[in-house]
Amino acid sequence: MAWIRFSTVKRATQIKRLLQSFGLRSQTQSYAFSSIGTDSQIISNGTNVHAILHAPRTDGSEALVLMASWQTRKPGSDIRGANINVRGVASVLALAEYLITFNLWSKDIIFLIADGYLDGTHAWLKAYHGLSQSNLKMEALELKTGSIWAALNIDFPFHSFSHIGIDYEGINGQLPNLDLINTVAHIVRWTGSCPVTMHSEPLEPSYPSYLPDHPEVQRYFQAGRTIIKQMSYGLTGSPSGPEGLFSTYRIDAISLFAYPADGPHGFHTIGTIIESSLRSLNNLLERLHQSFFLYLLQSESKFLSVAMYLIVPLLIGIGLTIKGLAKWGIANQEWEKLSSLQINQKSLLSPEKFGLGTPNIQFENQKGDEIIWSLSVIGFTHLVGALVYTSLIRYIDPNQARNSVQIYLSLLILTSLPLLILKFNPPRKMKTVMIFEPIQLMLSGCFISVISVLNFPLGVGIGFVLSIHPFAVIASAPLAFFFFFFDGRDLSGVLYNHIVHEAWFLPVFVTLIAPLLVHSVIVRLLKTFY
């Protein structure tokens, strides 16, 4: 493909002219992402191009998107030295020329070639919906149509493929309607006569040698692996691909990844699948809403509904909350015993001044001081988390995050915060932990319960971390550090996803999860040394 040698602007212009030669109205859109706080430091830039097939039978109030990003999600392009989605782009262009010959469409079809991998799609969606982003400069879209109902992304990097992999995870743990996945998977298998898997997995994945060589065991293991893959995306809030960015706008979207192989499927198969899928979506009378939006997929034909799995993090959250309430009740009883004991002692020393029923105002004030100390520590830790978050997004280039000293300094501040608090602001009484621990438990339980409903994988992760011994969390910190830096979901990726794609994981972790871990460590230190 000669276009790979062109600049992004020239390439988009060439694609625009080709689309116009088909009789379609087309437009290019340039964009540039910069670091937050400065417009001079460009993180990513490029040029998108899109065209619209206006349906002859409607008023243009509804639309579908058929797209391909310029880069592929996995290495495998047959263009040496380039990870280009070469035949995905070619398929969109070929289908644009082919589909315009039909007059059966009841929805407009938008053909989108997005630059880069994720960034171009994000910028285009922002412009299409008339939204802005502080660190994004982009051209406005003059060529628009109606509300987008669904989107299909083609990822076809090689000249042929063995099967189709369906990717569907949206940003911040959002998911498309399950009916879309079921429909397209059925079309791939029966209309396209092509095998289908989830998450771009190989058709015959490898299994550990210790597993019995039995189909049911392997099927069960593969189902677990598929669920874990989905939860890993949801935990960090990362989209599985360009299709995941549509979920923010209530658009159901999935990606079809043509797994690179020397046959037996090619252009004809992918064309048949896409045409049949568009025909199915074209017949919708209303948005997909009858099926599930919350689910865990085991395979293309099996899933777990929300009623079966949401109870797990909710039980953790409820358990922590009940434990906190119980400890608060115990603390009240202990304070009442101490108060009664002190009153009795003073009554014995000065019976004419202290009656048996006289309240000890000084003791109640001490109890109030401990509550204020606990709340001030909680507020301070969250404030430090907010300051660390602000410094991360304003002063670090996400492309250079791995080499930034500020990353290591932020980690050092968060991990040493419990010791610094107890050193410079120690509790005034030995019984402070009786007040601080219930507040910490109830806060953690409520937070887990709320997050689990919004993002199940993140809620499970938080519940697991906050339920284990805090010193075990500290001991496992090097492993977590290794995971973030060497497993593909490194800190630079988390930072980039937040700054560019507005993922929630970074602010939630730094301003909420990390302070809750600090509270847990403080409780353990108070029990051990005070």
BELVENPE-V778551 format. One record per run of one state. SS is the DSSP state (H for helix, E for strand, C for the rest). FROM is the first residue (numbers start at 1). TO is the last residue. Records with the same first field share a line. If there is no record, write none. Layout:
BEGIN
SS=FROM-TO / FROM-TO
END
This chain:
BEGIN
C=1-1 / 6-7 / 22-24 / 35-41 / 54-61 / 70-70 / 72-83 / 85-85 / 100-107 / 115-118 / 129-135 / 139-146 / 156-160 / 168-168 / 170-170 / 174-174 / 176-177 / 192-195 / 199-214 / 237-241 / 250-251 / 261-264 / 266-266 / 283-294 / 298-302 / 350-360 / 396-397 / 404-404 / 425-431 / 455-455 / 468-469 / 476-476 / 487-490 / 502-504 / 530-530
H=2-5 / 8-21 / 86-99 / 119-128 / 171-173 / 178-191 / 215-236 / 242-249 / 267-282 / 306-349 / 361-395 / 398-403 / 405-424 / 432-454 / 456-467 / 470-475 / 477-486 / 491-501 / 505-529
E=25-34 / 42-53 / 62-69 / 71-71 / 84-84 / 108-114 / 136-138 / 147-155 / 161-167 / 169-169 / 175-175 / 196-198 / 252-260 / 265-265 / 295-297 / 303-305
END
